[in-house]
């Protein structure tokens, strides 16, 4: 962590645990046969990109799922349940780590997210931790569907760097997607690819106590 003054965190599978196998089964149960190509960690249908950029709203997303599944009778609740099956929760200790790191570094959240997941997570944070969102854990939070941009597009990284006057050479970006890491590297940002069974608690072992 020498010379690092700023840390940009991804959310899914860095702070908030995801289960792509559970998500795959949920899409199969909904009637989508090519679930691996439809929504995976690295490959997904364009509808998800549009949703994460905010180009379509929740109603538009659900309509597209009904078309792909060939099941116009699917309810909003059925679709939301399948989509939200990806979301597991926050491992114990992650929030405490982020709060301990905040006085030592300028910390930011940069998440590819969408309206349905956003609402689910905000409710989860309130119900489970009595948190009103993630804002208190970071200097600033960035959600793709509210910005009209998403990783791995360089523009969303540049927005974080420019708005906060961050030097890429003094900035660390932690993400679980190789394609996002590659864009950050091209911009001169230091990177760490989070892969299971890695965790931010293991990565920062000793940092919060130093």
Secondary structure, DSSP 8 states (H G I E B T S, - for coil): -TT--EEEE--BTTTEEE-HHHHHHHHHHHT-S-HHHHB-SS-B-HHHHHHHHTSS-HHHHHHHHHHHHT-TT--HHHHHHHHHTTEEEE-TTHHHHHHHHHTTSEEEEEE---HHHHHHHHHHHHHHH--SSSGGGSSEEEEHHHHT--TT-HHHHHHHHHHTT--GGGEEEEES-HHHHHHHHHTT-EEEE--TT--HHHHTTTTTT-
